[in-house]
């Protein structure tokens, strides 16, 4: 199916189709120089399929993991484009998960003040969330996504077949982003995930419904001035956990813990049961004192605190301005 996205800077389509990767030559304009970016954990055949469809491909393979989302990798992508004499008429294609997508989009946004970017997400987390919406960033000085830009893709290709090569932990961690959107915006989707008896068979429908939520939110608030902050549910604490853990937990796993901190009552109970059902952590090793320095420096913060997303009823949310002291109190109670 085709899901159109309309933003104040660029309109584009999300192509959601099993087998879409094999059709990439007809779905994207690759008749030019193309920087193909992937990581060494992505099956090589995925990026090779893209390379074969390009007029002239330059491929960069980064090490797998959050540790590669840094200024050195960013520089490597810029150097590859400069060395191959890329112009503004050329493009970047990301083939991989959220790290590859964020890094590639940021390089595309900065090279010659912006060249075209396509995203082919191959993890569940990136398919339901990070590949759509135009957030591009790298981590810096131990703080996640603190340096970046908004740079919308020209097209997103989502092929659910690429998920077949992921292990159960990666799938379950990616599912947390869909749980996040369902918990805040779609009680029926949450119940669908809650009651799923065959996750693999249900994933295409979960992806579709999560994308519709993400699309609707992004269209209303492209640059995260208001409504789009709902997509940060679980992330204020989750990013702090991820940074403090030093990469031992996956992004989605950290978001899951963060959702528990920012939910209450029946909603918290249901979220915790879903996390347990999919073997996701509900407790962490860090103390509130260890997490607070990361929260203070989080890009979502403002002077004196954070606009947090709180959920007390599945399918609904509220924005609450919280001081750093109030967030610390929640951490002490919930971790």
Helices and strands as residue ranges (DSSP letters): E 2-6, E 11-16, G 20-23, H 24-27, E 33-39, H 44-53, E 56-62, G 66-68, H 71-83, E 91-96, H 98-110, G 111-113, E 116-121, H 124-125, I 126-130, E 135-140, E 143-150, E 155-158, G 160-165, H 168-185, H 187-195, H 199-220, G 227-232, H 235-245, H 251-261, H 265-277, H 288-296, E 301-302, E 305-310, E 318-323, H 324-334
